[in-house]
Amino acid sequence: GLLQQQRQRRERQQRREEQHRRDEQQRHLGGVAPSGGPRRARFRCRSAGRRHSGRA
């Protein structure tokens, strides 16, 4: 019982850390190149939104 709970907690923390790292990397990449990065990100978000609305 207890061992399983501890394992689950550890796994969750690791996953959270991985996601956090990924987010930071993406932010970093976007911030480094203001000419290309943010524009690309915005376009990606827009296209994803359109796709989402189309699906629904």
mmCIF file of the N, C-alpha and C atoms, coordinates in Angstrom:
data_MODEL
# 
_entry.id   MODEL 
# 
loop_
_atom_site.group_PDB 
_atom_site.id 
_atom_site.type_symbol 
_atom_site.label_atom_id 
_atom_site.label_alt_id 
_atom_site.label_comp_id 
_atom_site.label_asym_id 
_atom_site.label_entity_id 
_atom_site.label_seq_id 
_atom_site.pdbx_PDB_ins_code 
_atom_site.Cartn_x 
_atom_site.Cartn_y 
_atom_site.Cartn_z 
_atom_site.occupancy 
_atom_site.B_iso_or_equiv 
_atom_site.pdbx_formal_charge 
_atom_site.auth_seq_id 
_atom_site.auth_comp_id 
_atom_site.auth_asym_id 
_atom_site.auth_atom_id 
_atom_site.pdbx_PDB_model_num 
ATOM 1   N N  . GLY A 1 1  ? 0.824   -1.221 0.000   1.00 0.00 ? 1  GLY A N  1 
ATOM 2   C CA . GLY A 1 1  ? 0.000   0.000  0.000   1.00 0.00 ? 1  GLY A CA 1 
ATOM 3   C C  . GLY A 1 1  ? 0.853   1.263  0.000   1.00 0.00 ? 1  GLY A C  1 
ATOM 4   N N  . LEU A 1 2  ? 1.606   1.443  1.099   1.00 0.00 ? 2  LEU A N  1 
ATOM 5   C CA . LEU A 1 2  ? 2.381   2.680  1.212   1.00 0.00 ? 2  LEU A CA 1 
ATOM 6   C C  . LEU A 1 2  ? 3.424   2.792  0.091   1.00 0.00 ? 2  LEU A C  1 
ATOM 7   N N  . LEU A 1 3  ? 4.107   1.679  -0.166  1.00 0.00 ? 3  LEU A N  1 
ATOM 8   C CA . LEU A 1 3  ? 5.152   1.716  -1.201  1.00 0.00 ? 3  LEU A CA 1 
ATOM 9   C C  . LEU A 1 3  ? 4.562   2.151  -2.528  1.00 0.00 ? 3  LEU A C  1 
ATOM 10  N N  . GLN A 1 4  ? 3.394   1.604  -2.879  1.00 0.00 ? 4  GLN A N  1 
ATOM 11  C CA . GLN A 1 4  ? 2.763   1.969  -4.153  1.00 0.00 ? 4  GLN A CA 1 
ATOM 12  C C  . GLN A 1 4  ? 2.463   3.462  -4.190  1.00 0.00 ? 4  GLN A C  1 
ATOM 13  N N  . GLN A 1 5  ? 1.901   3.990  -3.095  1.00 0.00 ? 5  GLN A N  1 
ATOM 14  C CA . GLN A 1 5  ? 1.572   5.419  -3.062  1.00 0.00 ? 5  GLN A CA 1 
ATOM 15  C C  . GLN A 1 5  ? 2.830   6.256  -3.279  1.00 0.00 ? 5  GLN A C  1 
ATOM 16  N N  . GLN A 1 6  ? 3.909   5.893  -2.564  1.00 0.00 ? 6  GLN A N  1 
ATOM 17  C CA . GLN A 1 6  ? 5.145   6.655  -2.713  1.00 0.00 ? 6  GLN A CA 1 
ATOM 18  C C  . GLN A 1 6  ? 5.633   6.608  -4.154  1.00 0.00 ? 6  GLN A C  1 
ATOM 19  N N  . ARG A 1 7  ? 5.576   5.411  -4.761  1.00 0.00 ? 7  ARG A N  1 
ATOM 20  C CA . ARG A 1 7  ? 6.015   5.262  -6.150  1.00 0.00 ? 7  ARG A CA 1 
ATOM 21  C C  . ARG A 1 7  ? 5.196   6.180  -7.054  1.00 0.00 ? 7  ARG A C  1 
ATOM 22  N N  . GLN A 1 8  ? 3.869   6.146  -6.880  1.00 0.00 ? 8  GLN A N  1 
ATOM 23  C CA . GLN A 1 8  ? 2.992   6.979  -7.708  1.00 0.00 ? 8  GLN A CA 1 
ATOM 24  C C  . GLN A 1 8  ? 3.358   8.445  -7.549  1.00 0.00 ? 8  GLN A C  1 
ATOM 25  N N  . ARG A 1 9  ? 3.592   8.874  -6.302  1.00 0.00 ? 9  ARG A N  1 
ATOM 26  C CA . ARG A 1 9  ? 3.933   10.273 -6.063  1.00 0.00 ? 9  ARG A CA 1 
ATOM 27  C C  . ARG A 1 9  ? 5.206   10.643 -6.815  1.00 0.00 ? 9  ARG A C  1 
ATOM 28  N N  . ARG A 1 10 ? 6.217   9.748  -6.708  1.00 0.00 ? 10 ARG A N  1 
ATOM 29  C CA . ARG A 1 10 ? 7.488   10.021 -7.381  1.00 0.00 ? 10 ARG A CA 1 
ATOM 30  C C  . ARG A 1 10 ? 7.273   10.145 -8.884  1.00 0.00 ? 10 ARG A C  1 
ATOM 31  N N  . GLU A 1 11 ? 6.495   9.213  -9.447  1.00 0.00 ? 11 GLU A N  1 
ATOM 32  C CA . GLU A 1 11 ? 6.250   9.241  -10.891 1.00 0.00 ? 11 GLU A CA 1 
ATOM 33  C C  . GLU A 1 11 ? 5.580   10.554 -11.289 1.00 0.00 ? 11 GLU A C  1 
ATOM 34  N N  . ARG A 1 12 ? 4.579   10.960 -10.510 1.00 0.00 ? 12 ARG A N  1 
ATOM 35  C CA . ARG A 1 12 ? 3.872   12.213 -10.815 1.00 0.00 ? 12 ARG A CA 1 
ATOM 36  C C  . ARG A 1 12 ? 4.846   13.376 -10.791 1.00 0.00 ? 12 ARG A C  1 
ATOM 37  N N  . GLN A 1 13 ? 5.692   13.429 -9.762  1.00 0.00 ? 13 GLN A N  1 
ATOM 38  C CA . GLN A 1 13 ? 6.646   14.535 -9.666  1.00 0.00 ? 13 GLN A CA 1 
ATOM 39  C C  . GLN A 1 13 ? 7.560   14.553 -10.873 1.00 0.00 ? 13 GLN A C  1 
ATOM 40  N N  . GLN A 1 14 ? 8.059   13.366 -11.264 1.00 0.00 ? 14 GLN A N  1 
ATOM 41  C CA . GLN A 1 14 ? 8.955   13.307 -12.413 1.00 0.00 ? 14 GLN A CA 1 
ATOM 42  C C  . GLN A 1 14 ? 8.247   13.836 -13.659 1.00 0.00 ? 14 GLN A C  1 
ATOM 43  N N  . ARG A 1 15 ? 7.002   13.384 -13.865 1.00 0.00 ? 15 ARG A N  1 
ATOM 44  C CA . ARG A 1 15 ? 6.250   13.842 -15.040 1.00 0.00 ? 15 ARG A CA 1 
ATOM 45  C C  . ARG A 1 15 ? 6.103   15.357 -15.009 1.00 0.00 ? 15 ARG A C  1 
ATOM 46  N N  . ARG A 1 16 ? 5.752   15.897 -13.840 1.00 0.00 ? 16 ARG A N  1 
ATOM 47  C CA . ARG A 1 16 ? 5.568   17.341 -13.702 1.00 0.00 ? 16 ARG A CA 1 
ATOM 48  C C  . ARG A 1 16 ? 6.856   18.067 -14.068 1.00 0.00 ? 16 ARG A C  1 
ATOM 49  N N  . GLU A 1 17 ? 7.980   17.541 -13.540 1.00 0.00 ? 17 GLU A N  1 
ATOM 50  C CA . GLU A 1 17 ? 9.263   18.189 -13.818 1.00 0.00 ? 17 GLU A CA 1 
ATOM 51  C C  . GLU A 1 17 ? 9.554   18.163 -15.308 1.00 0.00 ? 17 GLU A C  1 
ATOM 52  N N  . GLU A 1 18 ? 9.276   17.014 -15.955 1.00 0.00 ? 18 GLU A N  1 
ATOM 53  C CA . GLU A 1 18 ? 9.530   16.916 -17.393 1.00 0.00 ? 18 GLU A CA 1 
ATOM 54  C C  . GLU A 1 18 ? 8.701   17.957 -18.143 1.00 0.00 ? 18 GLU A C  1 
ATOM 55  N N  . GLN A 1 19 ? 7.415   18.053 -17.807 1.00 0.00 ? 19 GLN A N  1 
ATOM 56  C CA . GLN A 1 19 ? 6.550   19.021 -18.487 1.00 0.00 ? 19 GLN A CA 1 
ATOM 57  C C  . GLN A 1 19 ? 7.078   20.438 -18.273 1.00 0.00 ? 19 GLN A C  1 
ATOM 58  N N  . HIS A 1 20 ? 7.472   20.738 -17.029 1.00 0.00 ? 20 HIS A N  1 
ATOM 59  C CA . HIS A 1 20 ? 7.968   22.069 -16.705 1.00 0.00 ? 20 HIS A CA 1 
ATOM 60  C C  . HIS A 1 20 ? 9.196   22.387 -17.556 1.00 0.00 ? 20 HIS A C  1 
ATOM 61  N N  . ARG A 1 21 ? 10.115  21.392 -17.646 1.00 0.00 ? 21 ARG A N  1 
ATOM 62  C CA . ARG A 1 21 ? 11.321  21.589 -18.440 1.00 0.00 ? 21 ARG A CA 1 
ATOM 63  C C  . ARG A 1 21 ? 10.963  21.878 -19.890 1.00 0.00 ? 21 ARG A C  1 
ATOM 64  N N  . ARG A 1 22 ? 10.019  21.085 -20.427 1.00 0.00 ? 22 ARG A N  1 
ATOM 65  C CA . ARG A 1 22 ? 9.613   21.274 -21.822 1.00 0.00 ? 22 ARG A CA 1 
ATOM 66  C C  . ARG A 1 22 ? 9.051   22.677 -22.016 1.00 0.00 ? 22 ARG A C  1 
ATOM 67  N N  . ASP A 1 23 ? 8.177   23.094 -21.099 1.00 0.00 ? 23 ASP A N  1 
ATOM 68  C CA . ASP A 1 23 ? 7.577   24.430 -21.228 1.00 0.00 ? 23 ASP A CA 1 
ATOM 69  C C  . ASP A 1 23 ? 8.672   25.493 -21.230 1.00 0.00 ? 23 ASP A C  1 
ATOM 70  N N  . GLU A 1 24 ? 9.626   25.351 -20.288 1.00 0.00 ? 24 GLU A N  1 
ATOM 71  C CA . GLU A 1 24 ? 10.691  26.352 -20.207 1.00 0.00 ? 24 GLU A CA 1 
ATOM 72  C C  . GLU A 1 24 ? 11.490  26.383 -21.501 1.00 0.00 ? 24 GLU A C  1 
ATOM 73  N N  . GLN A 1 25 ? 11.798  25.198 -22.053 1.00 0.00 ? 25 GLN A N  1 
ATOM 74  C CA . GLN A 1 25 ? 12.546  25.148 -23.304 1.00 0.00 ? 25 GLN A CA 1 
ATOM 75  C C  . GLN A 1 25 ? 11.778  25.874 -24.400 1.00 0.00 ? 25 GLN A C  1 
ATOM 76  N N  . GLN A 1 26 ? 10.481  25.590 -24.521 1.00 0.00 ? 26 GLN A N  1 
ATOM 77  C CA . GLN A 1 26 ? 9.673   26.232 -25.564 1.00 0.00 ? 26 GLN A CA 1 
ATOM 78  C C  . GLN A 1 26 ? 9.688   27.745 -25.376 1.00 0.00 ? 26 GLN A C  1 
ATOM 79  N N  . ARG A 1 27 ? 9.494   28.198 -24.124 1.00 0.00 ? 27 ARG A N  1 
ATOM 80  C CA . ARG A 1 27 ? 9.488   29.633 -23.850 1.00 0.00 ? 27 ARG A CA 1 
ATOM 81  C C  . ARG A 1 27 ? 10.824  30.248 -24.250 1.00 0.00 ? 27 ARG A C  1 
ATOM 82  N N  . HIS A 1 28 ? 11.905  29.522 -23.863 1.00 0.00 ? 28 HIS A N  1 
ATOM 83  C CA . HIS A 1 28 ? 13.257  30.001 -24.156 1.00 0.00 ? 28 HIS A CA 1 
ATOM 84  C C  . HIS A 1 28 ? 13.429  30.159 -25.665 1.00 0.00 ? 28 HIS A C  1 
ATOM 85  N N  . LEU A 1 29 ? 13.030  29.117 -26.417 1.00 0.00 ? 29 LEU A N  1 
ATOM 86  C CA . LEU A 1 29 ? 13.176  29.162 -27.871 1.00 0.00 ? 29 LEU A CA 1 
ATOM 87  C C  . LEU A 1 29 ? 12.386  30.336 -28.430 1.00 0.00 ? 29 LEU A C  1 
ATOM 88  N N  . GLY A 1 30 ? 11.153  30.541 -27.939 1.00 0.00 ? 30 GLY A N  1 
ATOM 89  C CA . GLY A 1 30 ? 10.325  31.636 -28.435 1.00 0.00 ? 30 GLY A CA 1 
ATOM 90  C C  . GLY A 1 30 ? 10.962  32.975 -28.128 1.00 0.00 ? 30 GLY A C  1 
ATOM 91  N N  . GLY A 1 31 ? 11.568  33.102 -26.934 1.00 0.00 ? 31 GLY A N  1 
ATOM 92  C CA . GLY A 1 31 ? 12.129  34.381 -26.519 1.00 0.00 ? 31 GLY A CA 1 
ATOM 93  C C  . GLY A 1 31 ? 13.427  34.716 -27.245 1.00 0.00 ? 31 GLY A C  1 
ATOM 94  N N  . VAL A 1 32 ? 14.199  33.685 -27.604 1.00 0.00 ? 32 VAL A N  1 
ATOM 95  C CA . VAL A 1 32 ? 15.511  33.929 -28.205 1.00 0.00 ? 32 VAL A CA 1 
ATOM 96  C C  . VAL A 1 32 ? 15.360  34.613 -29.551 1.00 0.00 ? 32 VAL A C  1 
ATOM 97  N N  . ALA A 1 33 ? 14.393  34.157 -30.376 1.00 0.00 ? 33 ALA A N  1 
ATOM 98  C CA . ALA A 1 33 ? 14.255  34.698 -31.728 1.00 0.00 ? 33 ALA A CA 1 
ATOM 99  C C  . ALA A 1 33 ? 12.927  35.445 -31.864 1.00 0.00 ? 33 ALA A C  1 
ATOM 100 N N  . PRO A 1 34 ? 12.890  36.726 -31.489 1.00 0.00 ? 34 PRO A N  1 
ATOM 101 C CA . PRO A 1 34 ? 11.639  37.487 -31.544 1.00 0.00 ? 34 PRO A CA 1 
ATOM 102 C C  . PRO A 1 34 ? 11.133  37.643 -32.974 1.00 0.00 ? 34 PRO A C  1 
ATOM 103 N N  . SER A 1 35 ? 12.048  37.607 -33.956 1.00 0.00 ? 35 SER A N  1 
ATOM 104 C CA . SER A 1 35 ? 11.632  37.823 -35.346 1.00 0.00 ? 35 SER A CA 1 
ATOM 105 C C  . SER A 1 35 ? 10.830  36.633 -35.860 1.00 0.00 ? 35 SER A C  1 
ATOM 106 N N  . GLY A 1 36 ? 11.248  35.391 -35.476 1.00 0.00 ? 36 GLY A N  1 
ATOM 107 C CA . GLY A 1 36 ? 10.612  34.197 -36.037 1.00 0.00 ? 36 GLY A CA 1 
ATOM 108 C C  . GLY A 1 36 ? 9.764   33.433 -35.022 1.00 0.00 ? 36 GLY A C  1 
ATOM 109 N N  . GLY A 1 37 ? 10.261  33.322 -33.762 1.00 0.00 ? 37 GLY A N  1 
ATOM 110 C CA . GLY A 1 37 ? 9.657   32.378 -32.817 1.00 0.00 ? 37 GLY A CA 1 
ATOM 111 C C  . GLY A 1 37 ? 8.197   32.673 -32.496 1.00 0.00 ? 37 GLY A C  1 
ATOM 112 N N  . PRO A 1 38 ? 7.902   33.850 -31.894 1.00 0.00 ? 38 PRO A N  1 
ATOM 113 C CA . PRO A 1 38 ? 6.522   34.141 -31.467 1.00 0.00 ? 38 PRO A CA 1 
ATOM 114 C C  . PRO A 1 38 ? 5.532   34.084 -32.616 1.00 0.00 ? 38 PRO A C  1 
ATOM 115 N N  . ARG A 1 39 ? 5.971   34.593 -33.810 1.00 0.00 ? 39 ARG A N  1 
ATOM 116 C CA . ARG A 1 39 ? 5.063   34.585 -34.958 1.00 0.00 ? 39 ARG A CA 1 
ATOM 117 C C  . ARG A 1 39 ? 4.646   33.146 -35.263 1.00 0.00 ? 39 ARG A C  1 
ATOM 118 N N  . ARG A 1 40 ? 5.676   32.270 -35.305 1.00 0.00 ? 40 ARG A N  1 
ATOM 119 C CA . ARG A 1 40 ? 5.408   30.877 -35.602 1.00 0.00 ? 40 ARG A CA 1 
ATOM 120 C C  . ARG A 1 40 ? 4.458   30.285 -34.553 1.00 0.00 ? 40 ARG A C  1 
ATOM 121 N N  . ALA A 1 41 ? 4.729   30.583 -33.276 1.00 0.00 ? 41 ALA A N  1 
ATOM 122 C CA . ALA A 1 41 ? 3.919   30.028 -32.188 1.00 0.00 ? 41 ALA A CA 1 
ATOM 123 C C  . ALA A 1 41 ? 2.470   30.497 -32.330 1.00 0.00 ? 41 ALA A C  1 
ATOM 124 N N  . ARG A 1 42 ? 2.298   31.793 -32.615 1.00 0.00 ? 42 ARG A N  1 
ATOM 125 C CA . ARG A 1 42 ? 0.940   32.336 -32.750 1.00 0.00 ? 42 ARG A CA 1 
ATOM 126 C C  . ARG A 1 42 ? 0.204   31.625 -33.874 1.00 0.00 ? 42 ARG A C  1 
ATOM 127 N N  . PHE A 1 43 ? 0.898   31.481 -35.016 1.00 0.00 ? 43 PHE A N  1 
ATOM 128 C CA . PHE A 1 43 ? 0.292   30.834 -36.178 1.00 0.00 ? 43 PHE A CA 1 
ATOM 129 C C  . PHE A 1 43 ? -0.115  29.405 -35.814 1.00 0.00 ? 43 PHE A C  1 
ATOM 130 N N  . ARG A 1 44 ? 0.785   28.705 -35.078 1.00 0.00 ? 44 ARG A N  1 
ATOM 131 C CA . ARG A 1 44 ? 0.511   27.332 -34.694 1.00 0.00 ? 44 ARG A CA 1 
ATOM 132 C C  . ARG A 1 44 ? -0.763  27.282 -33.838 1.00 0.00 ? 44 ARG A C  1 
ATOM 133 N N  . CYS A 1 45 ? -0.858  28.174 -32.888 1.00 0.00 ? 45 CYS A N  1 
ATOM 134 C CA . CYS A 1 45 ? -2.036  28.195 -32.000 1.00 0.00 ? 45 CYS A CA 1 
ATOM 135 C C  . CYS A 1 45 ? -3.307  28.397 -32.832 1.00 0.00 ? 45 CYS A C  1 
ATOM 136 N N  . ARG A 1 46 ? -3.240  29.349 -33.782 1.00 0.00 ? 46 ARG A N  1 
ATOM 137 C CA . ARG A 1 46 ? -4.416  29.657 -34.584 1.00 0.00 ? 46 ARG A CA 1 
ATOM 138 C C  . ARG A 1 46 ? -4.856  28.426 -35.374 1.00 0.00 ? 46 ARG A C  1 
ATOM 139 N N  . SER A 1 47 ? -3.862  27.791 -36.027 1.00 0.00 ? 47 SER A N  1 
ATOM 140 C CA . SER A 1 47 ? -4.200  26.629 -36.859 1.00 0.00 ? 47 SER A CA 1 
ATOM 141 C C  . SER A 1 47 ? -4.788  25.523 -35.974 1.00 0.00 ? 47 SER A C  1 
ATOM 142 N N  . ALA A 1 48 ? -4.206  25.337 -34.786 1.00 0.00 ? 48 ALA A N  1 
ATOM 143 C CA . ALA A 1 48 ? -4.709  24.301 -33.876 1.00 0.00 ? 48 ALA A CA 1 
ATOM 144 C C  . ALA A 1 48 ? -6.156  24.618 -33.494 1.00 0.00 ? 48 ALA A C  1 
ATOM 145 N N  . GLY A 1 49 ? -6.439  25.898 -33.219 1.00 0.00 ? 49 GLY A N  1 
ATOM 146 C CA . GLY A 1 49 ? -7.799  26.288 -32.841 1.00 0.00 ? 49 GLY A CA 1 
ATOM 147 C C  . GLY A 1 49 ? -8.788  26.003 -33.950 1.00 0.00 ? 49 GLY A C  1 
ATOM 148 N N  . ARG A 1 50 ? -8.391  26.354 -35.190 1.00 0.00 ? 50 ARG A N  1 
ATOM 149 C CA . ARG A 1 50 ? -9.271  26.094 -36.333 1.00 0.00 ? 50 ARG A CA 1 
ATOM 150 C C  . ARG A 1 50 ? -9.564  24.600 -36.448 1.00 0.00 ? 50 ARG A C  1 
ATOM 151 N N  . ARG A 1 51 ? -8.474  23.803 -36.324 1.00 0.00 ? 51 ARG A N  1 
ATOM 152 C CA . ARG A 1 51 ? -8.621  22.356 -36.426 1.00 0.00 ? 51 ARG A CA 1 
ATOM 153 C C  . ARG A 1 51 ? -9.613  21.866 -35.367 1.00 0.00 ? 51 ARG A C  1 
ATOM 154 N N  . HIS A 1 52 ? -9.451  22.401 -34.142 1.00 0.00 ? 52 HIS A N  1 
ATOM 155 C CA . HIS A 1 52 ? -10.291 21.967 -33.031 1.00 0.00 ? 52 HIS A CA 1 
ATOM 156 C C  . HIS A 1 52 ? -11.769 22.255 -33.321 1.00 0.00 ? 52 HIS A C  1 
ATOM 157 N N  . SER A 1 53 ? -12.025 23.494 -33.770 1.00 0.00 ? 53 SER A N  1 
ATOM 158 C CA . SER A 1 53 ? -13.421 23.888 -34.037 1.00 0.00 ? 53 SER A CA 1 
ATOM 159 C C  . SER A 1 53 ? -13.991 23.032 -35.164 1.00 0.00 ? 53 SER A C  1 
ATOM 160 N N  . GLY A 1 54 ? -13.149 22.745 -36.179 1.00 0.00 ? 54 GLY A N  1 
ATOM 161 C CA . GLY A 1 54 ? -13.605 21.922 -37.300 1.00 0.00 ? 54 GLY A CA 1 
ATOM 162 C C  . GLY A 1 54 ? -14.007 20.531 -36.838 1.00 0.00 ? 54 GLY A C  1 
ATOM 163 N N  . ARG A 1 55 ? -13.167 19.952 -35.950 1.00 0.00 ? 55 ARG A N  1 
ATOM 164 C CA . ARG A 1 55 ? -13.463 18.619 -35.445 1.00 0.00 ? 55 ARG A CA 1 
ATOM 165 C C  . ARG A 1 55 ? -14.794 18.621 -34.708 1.00 0.00 ? 55 ARG A C  1 
ATOM 166 N N  . ALA A 1 56 ? -14.960 19.605 -33.802 1.00 0.00 ? 56 ALA A N  1 
ATOM 167 C CA . ALA A 1 56 ? -16.179 19.655 -32.986 1.00 0.00 ? 56 ALA A CA 1 
ATOM 168 C C  . ALA A 1 56 ? -17.348 20.122 -33.869 1.00 0.00 ? 56 ALA A C  1 
# 
